[in-house]
Amino acid sequence: MEDNKLLPELSQNLLEILNDEEYYDVTIEVGNDPYIKIFRAHMVILHYRSTYLRKILSTNKKKNDGTLIHIKLPNILPEIFQIILRYIYGGKISLEDYDASDIIKILVAGSELGLQELIAYLQSFLIKTKSNWMEQNFNLIYQTSFENDSLLELQKFCTSLTSKEPNKIFESSNFSSIPEKLLASLIQSDNLQMDEIQVWEHALKWGLAQNPELPSDPTNFSKEDFKTLESNIRQCIPFIRFHNLSSEEFSDKVLPYRKILPKELYEDLLKYFMNPNNNQSVKKSKPRVSTKEINIDSNIITFRHVELISKWIDRLEITDEIKNAYKFKLLLRGSRDGFEPKKFHEVCDNQSNTITIIKVKDSKEILGGYNPIIWESHEDMENVCDDDFFSTTRDSFIFSFKDSDDIESFILSRVKDEKYAIFGLYISGPSFGNGDLYFSRDYGSCSKCDYENLIRETAGEFLAVEYEVFQITR
């Protein structure tokens, strides 16, 4: 009999102890007037299950005259504490019975009581099953998580969302209701993936929404209207990176609101944008994307290559802003794991969304390819036709950098015959098309067959000094 089969009966017995009216030795007063409820409990169980209650009990030793220990918990709702008390005794909680807002209340109360196991479980449950709800109620989740040092996973959720998918917050239906302090915190992030003009426009949108009576057109503003708007977004203005704007954006979007800018800032910006040497030819503001967050464990490529490859995955132009900050997880490295095809298939078979990077021997040349589907290693070469060695996808591509130091020396080649996009055979390593990029051990070759372009200046063979395979995740 497995040990865990005995736990349900133990849990039930402990819950029966909770309902016992004879042997309790602690009373707990929960809530505030006029809604207060008294709970009965047992010192020994509270002592071992809650770090917070353990501290309280240690300073309130039970007296020999039979007087009960009395604890007050004014910050917790009685109905929430009842759920937690059943968890403390029975070690289980059925979250399907509660809506997301109740789970947040349970989480906050559990955090106050030092229930670490419950805290971890509830955070994981919310992130896995209630992420859409949390995005729609971001204000609540952000404030709740950052007011409590123990809610680290929710803090990570908020930080990731604000940097990678800011529109889910800035364009949400309750955006105008978030506090100015929270808005300022969001827009000061170095990793906010949004054009600077959008940051400015969202700050204005929020500021105007605080006083709906303000005119929509700044040309109709009175002196008092400008003062009102300035007061609304005063904490945000220092975090707007106006120098990232184009001169056209500054003229069209900022100058009409110049009266809400600090005098020194306005004069500095005016001098900057009147200087013909400062981005006069730039038609669009710079995206606020930080390279600090792009880290890759590679002996071959840098974050600059990662940025460009990420754009290729999303089918963007090189001048477009990055939409997704992909993570490059190293699966295999030739110098570490060996160059044998057997090792490649052992590590990479059944793995999807992979990037292969190859460094050509005695040169600065880099070759590579993206496979969005899984790798396979067909072994029966006698009983299958040649087509069976290929896998179909429309999203794969191969590429090269003639000079690893020159990010613009690339050739990109997308698949044109989808049926032959990926080649999988147990005696070959990561290969694309019918020889468009073939690789096995430290040997490879390139040709032009099933992809749009030849990725080297001439077709033929090459030797590799290193190769790496990464899995791409968000």
C-alpha positions in Angstrom: 0.0 0.0 0.0 1.4 3.4 -1.0 1.9 5.8 2.0 -0.1 8.6 0.4 -3.2 6.4 0.4 -3.3 6.8 4.1 -3.3 10.6 4.0 -7.0 11.3 3.2 -8.2 9.5 6.4 -5.6 11.4 8.5 -6.8 14.7 6.9 -10.4 13.9 7.8 -9.5 13.0 11.4 -7.7 16.3 11.8 -10.7 18.2 10.4 -12.9 16.4 13.0 -10.5 17.6 15.7 -11.1 21.2 14.4 -14.9 20.7 15.0 -14.3 19.3 18.5 -15.9 21.4 21.2 -14.2 19.9 24.2 -10.4 19.9 23.9 -9.7 23.2 22.2 -7.4 25.6 24.1 -7.2 28.7 21.8 -9.9 31.1 20.6 -9.2 33.3 17.6 -11.1 36.5 17.1 -11.2 37.3 13.3 -12.4 40.5 11.6 -13.5 43.9 12.6 -16.7 45.4 14.0 -19.4 44.8 13.1 -18.3 41.6 11.4 -16.4 39.5 13.9 -16.3 35.7 14.3 -14.7 33.6 17.0 -13.0 30.4 16.0 -11.8 27.5 18.3 -8.5 25.9 17.7 -5.7 23.8 19.2 -2.3 25.3 20.2 -0.2 22.4 19.2 -1.5 22.4 15.6 -1.3 26.1 15.2 2.2 26.1 16.6 3.6 23.7 14.0 1.5 24.9 11.0 1.9 28.7 11.1 5.1 30.7 11.7 3.1 33.8 12.5 0.8 32.1 15.0 3.8 30.3 16.5 5.3 33.7 17.4 2.0 34.9 19.0 1.6 31.6 21.0 5.2 31.8 22.2 4.4 35.1 23.9 1.1 34.0 25.3 1.8 30.8 27.3 -1.2 28.9 28.5 -1.9 29.5 32.1 -2.5 26.6 34.6 -5.8 28.0 35.7 -7.4 26.8 32.4 -7.7 30.3 30.9 -7.8 30.0 27.1 -5.3 31.8 24.9 -7.1 34.5 22.8 -5.7 35.7 19.5 -7.0 38.6 17.4 -6.7 38.7 13.6 -8.5 42.0 12.6 -7.0 42.1 9.0 -8.5 38.8 7.8 -12.2 38.3 6.8 -13.9 35.5 8.9 -15.0 33.6 5.8 -11.4 33.6 4.4 -10.0 32.5 7.7 -12.4 29.6 7.9 -11.0 28.3 4.6 -7.5 28.7 5.8 -8.2 27.1 9.2 -9.5 24.0 7.4 -6.3 24.0 5.3 -4.2 24.3 8.4 -5.9 21.2 9.9 -6.6 19.1 6.9 -3.7 20.0 4.6 -5.9 20.5 1.5 -7.9 23.1 -0.3 -10.3 22.8 -3.2 -9.6 26.0 -5.3 -12.3 25.1 -7.9 -14.9 26.1 -5.3 -13.6 29.8 -5.2 -13.4 32.6 -7.7 -10.1 34.3 -8.5 -10.8 37.3 -6.2 -11.3 35.0 -3.2 -8.1 33.1 -4.0 -6.3 36.4 -3.9 -7.8 37.1 -0.4 -6.8 33.6 0.7 -3.3 34.2 -0.6 -2.9 37.5 1.2 -4.2 35.9 4.5 -1.9 32.9 4.0 1.0 35.2 3.6 0.2 37.1 6.8 0.1 33.8 8.7 3.3 32.5 7.2 1.9 29.5 5.4 4.7 29.1 2.9 3.4 25.9 1.3 0.0 27.4 0.7 1.6 30.6 -0.7 3.6 28.7 -3.3 0.7 26.5 -4.3 -1.8 29.4 -4.7 0.7 31.5 -6.8 1.3 28.6 -9.1 -2.4 28.0 -9.5 -3.2 31.6 -10.3 -0.4 31.9 -12.9 -1.3 28.6 -14.6 -5.1 28.9 -14.6 -6.1 32.6 -13.9 -3.5 34.6 -16.0 -6.2 36.2 -18.1 -8.1 37.3 -15.1 -5.0 38.7 -13.5 -4.2 40.7 -16.7 -7.7 42.2 -16.5 -7.2 43.0 -12.9 -3.6 44.0 -13.1 -3.9 46.9 -10.7 -5.0 44.6 -7.9 -2.4 41.9 -8.6 0.4 44.5 -8.9 -0.4 46.3 -5.7 -1.0 43.0 -3.8 2.2 41.3 -4.9 4.5 44.3 -4.3 3.1 45.0 -0.9 4.1 41.6 0.2 7.7 40.3 -0.1 6.6 36.6 0.0 4.6 36.8 -3.3 7.7 36.6 -5.5 6.1 34.6 -8.3 3.3 37.1 -8.7 5.9 39.9 -8.8 7.7 38.1 -11.6 4.4 37.7 -13.4 3.7 41.4 -13.2 7.3 42.4 -14.2 7.2 40.1 -17.2 3.8 41.3 -18.4 4.7 45.0 -18.1 7.9 44.6 -20.1 6.8 42.1 -22.8 3.1 42.8 -23.2 2.5 46.3 -22.0 -0.6 46.8 -24.3 -2.5 44.3 -22.1 -2.3 46.9 -19.4 -2.2 50.2 -21.2 -5.2 49.2 -23.4 -7.2 47.4 -20.7 -10.7 48.7 -19.8 -9.6 49.7 -16.3 -6.4 51.4 -17.3 -7.6 54.8 -16.2 -8.3 53.5 -12.7 -4.7 52.5 -11.8 -2.9 54.9 -9.4 -0.5 57.4 -10.7 2.3 55.9 -8.7 1.7 52.5 -10.4 1.6 54.2 -13.8 4.9 55.9 -13.1 6.4 52.6 -12.0 5.3 50.9 -15.2 6.7 53.6 -17.6 10.1 53.9 -16.0 11.0 50.3 -16.9 14.1 49.9 -19.1 12.5 46.8 -20.6 9.2 48.2 -21.7 8.7 47.0 -25.2 6.9 50.0 -26.6 7.8 53.0 -28.8 8.4 56.1 -26.7 5.7 58.0 -28.4 3.2 55.3 -27.3 4.4 55.7 -23.7 3.8 59.5 -23.9 0.3 59.0 -25.4 -0.7 56.5 -22.8 0.4 58.8 -20.0 -1.7 61.6 -21.6 -4.6 59.3 -22.0 -4.5 58.4 -18.3 -4.1 62.0 -17.2 -7.1 63.2 -19.3 -9.2 60.3 -18.0 -8.7 61.5 -14.4 -10.8 64.6 -15.3 -13.3 63.7 -18.1 -14.4 67.3 -18.3 -11.1 68.3 -19.8 -11.3 69.1 -23.6 -10.0 66.4 -25.9 -8.2 69.0 -28.0 -5.4 70.9 -26.2 -6.0 74.0 -28.3 -9.2 74.4 -26.3 -7.4 74.2 -23.0 -7.6 77.0 -20.5 -4.6 77.8 -18.2 -6.4 75.9 -15.4 -6.9 72.9 -17.7 -3.1 72.7 -18.3 -2.5 72.9 -14.6 -4.9 70.1 -13.9 -3.4 67.8 -16.5 0.1 68.6 -15.3 -0.9 67.8 -11.7 -2.4 64.5 -12.8 0.8 63.1 -14.5 3.5 65.0 -12.6 5.0 61.8 -11.3 5.2 60.3 -14.8 6.8 63.1 -16.8 10.3 62.5 -15.5 10.2 58.9 -16.8 9.2 59.8 -20.4 12.3 59.6 -22.6 11.5 62.5 -24.9 14.9 62.4 -26.6 13.9 59.0 -28.0 11.2 60.7 -30.1 11.5 61.8 -33.6 11.4 65.6 -34.3 8.0 65.1 -36.1 6.6 63.3 -33.1 7.9 65.9 -30.7 6.3 68.7 -32.9 2.9 66.9 -33.4 2.4 65.2 -30.0 4.4 67.0 -27.4 4.5 70.7 -28.3 0.7 71.1 -28.0 1.1 70.1 -24.3 4.3 72.1 -23.7 2.7 74.0 -20.8 2.6 70.9 -18.6 6.3 70.3 -19.0 8.8 71.7 -16.5 10.4 74.9 -17.9 14.0 73.5 -17.9 12.9 70.3 -19.6 11.0 72.1 -22.3 13.9 74.4 -23.1 16.3 71.5 -23.2 14.0 69.6 -25.6 13.5 72.6 -27.8 17.2 73.1 -28.3 17.7 69.4 -28.9 15.0 69.1 -31.6 15.9 72.4 -33.3 19.5 71.1 -33.8 19.6 69.7 -37.4 22.2 67.1 -36.4 19.7 65.4 -34.0 17.5 62.7 -35.7 15.8 65.0 -38.1 15.6 62.2 -40.7 14.0 59.8 -38.2 10.3 59.4 -38.7 9.5 57.1 -35.8 10.6 57.1 -32.1 13.0 54.5 -30.9 11.5 51.4 -29.3 12.2 51.1 -25.6 13.9 47.7 -25.7 16.7 47.0 -23.4 19.6 44.8 -24.4 20.3 44.2 -20.7 17.7 41.5 -20.6 19.0 39.6 -23.7 21.5 37.1 -22.4 22.6 34.0 -24.3 25.0 31.3 -23.3 26.8 31.0 -26.6 30.4 30.6 -27.9 29.3 31.8 -31.4 26.7 34.5 -31.4 25.9 37.6 -29.3 22.7 39.4 -28.2 22.8 41.4 -31.5 22.4 38.2 -33.5 19.6 37.1 -31.1 17.7 40.3 -31.7 17.9 39.8 -35.5 17.0 36.1 -35.4 14.0 36.9 -33.1 12.8 39.4 -35.7 13.1 36.7 -38.4 11.0 34.3 -36.3 8.3 36.9 -36.1 8.7 37.8 -39.9 9.6 41.3 -39.1 11.8 43.7 -41.0 15.2 44.5 -39.5 14.0 48.1 -38.8 10.9 46.9 -36.9 10.8 46.8 -33.1 11.0 43.4 -31.4 7.6 42.0 -30.5 8.7 39.0 -28.5 11.8 38.8 -26.2 12.6 35.1 -26.8 14.8 33.1 -24.5 17.5 31.0 -26.0 18.0 27.9 -23.9 21.1 25.9 -24.8 20.4 22.3 -25.5 23.6 21.1 -27.1 27.1 22.4 -27.7 29.5 20.5 -29.9 32.7 21.3 -27.9 30.9 20.2 -24.7 28.6 17.3 -25.8 30.3 16.1 -29.0 29.5 16.4 -32.7 28.1 12.9 -33.2 24.6 12.8 -34.8 23.6 10.2 -32.2 24.1 12.8 -29.4 22.1 15.4 -31.4 19.1 13.1 -31.7 19.4 12.0 -28.1 19.2 15.6 -26.9 17.1 17.3 -29.6 14.6 14.7 -31.0 11.0 15.7 -30.1 12.1 19.2 -29.3 10.5 22.0 -31.2 11.3 25.7 -31.9 15.1 25.2 -32.1 17.8 27.3 -33.6 21.0 25.7 -34.9 24.2 27.8 -35.0 27.3 26.6 -36.8 30.7 28.3 -36.7 32.7 27.6 -39.9 36.4 26.6 -39.3 39.1 29.1 -40.1 36.7 32.0 -40.8 34.3 34.4 -39.1 31.4 32.8 -41.0 28.3 31.7 -39.1 25.6 29.4 -40.5 22.3 28.4 -39.0 18.7 27.4 -39.3 15.4 27.6 -37.5 13.1 24.6 -37.1 9.7 25.3 -35.5 8.7 21.6 -35.5 10.2 18.6 -33.7 13.4 16.9 -34.9 13.2 13.2 -35.8 15.7 10.5 -36.5 14.4 8.0 -39.0 16.5 4.8 -39.0 14.8 2.3 -41.4 16.4 3.4 -44.7 15.3 0.2 -46.6 11.6 0.2 -46.0 10.7 3.9 -46.4 10.9 6.2 -49.4 13.2 9.2 -49.4 10.3 11.6 -48.8 9.7 10.0 -45.4 12.9 11.5 -44.1 11.5 15.0 -44.5 9.1 17.0 -42.3 6.8 19.8 -43.5 6.6 23.4 -42.2 6.2 26.8 -43.8 8.0 28.7 -41.0 11.5 27.3 -41.1 14.5 29.3 -42.5 18.2 29.1 -42.8 20.7 32.0 -42.7 24.4 33.0 -42.6 26.6 35.8 -41.4 29.6 36.2 -43.6 31.4 38.1 -40.8 30.3 37.4 -37.2 31.3 40.9 -36.3 29.2 42.5 -39.0 25.5 42.0 -38.1 24.5 43.3 -41.6 26.5 40.7 -43.5 23.6 38.2 -43.4 21.7 36.2 -45.9 18.2 35.0 -44.9 16.6 32.1 -46.8 13.0 31.0 -46.1 11.7 27.6 -47.1 9.9 27.6 -50.5 9.1 23.9 -50.8 7.4 23.3 -47.4 7.2 19.5 -47.9 11.0 19.2 -47.7 11.7 21.9 -45.1 13.4 19.7 -42.4 15.6 16.6 -43.0 15.7 14.0 -40.3 18.0 10.9 -40.4 19.8 9.1 -37.6 23.2 9.5 -39.4 22.8 13.3 -39.8 22.8 16.2 -37.5 20.4 19.2 -37.8 19.8 19.6 -41.6 17.4 21.7 -43.7 16.0 20.9 -47.1 17.5 18.5 -49.6 21.0 19.7 -49.0 20.2 23.4 -48.5 22.0 23.2 -45.2 23.3 19.7 -44.3 25.3 19.0 -41.2 26.8 15.8 -39.7 29.6 15.6 -37.2 31.9 18.5 -38.0 31.2 18.4 -41.7 28.5 20.2 -43.7 27.4 21.5 -47.1 25.1 24.0 -48.7 23.2 24.2 -51.9 20.1 25.8 -53.3 17.1 23.4 -53.6 14.1 23.8 -51.3 14.9 27.2 -49.8 14.8 30.6 -51.5 18.5 31.5 -51.5 21.9 30.0 -51.3 23.2 31.1 -47.9 26.9 31.0 -48.9 28.6 32.7 -51.7 29.2 29.4 -53.4 27.7 26.0 -52.9 29.9 23.3 -51.4 31.3 21.8 -48.3 32.6 23.2 -45.1 34.1 22.1 -41.8 32.8 23.4 -38.4 34.8 24.2 -35.4 31.7 24.6 -33.1 28.0 24.2 -33.2 25.1 24.9 -30.8 21.4 24.1 -30.7 19.1 26.4 -28.7 15.4 26.0 -27.9 13.4 29.2 -28.3 10.8 30.1 -25.6 9.0 33.2 -24.5 
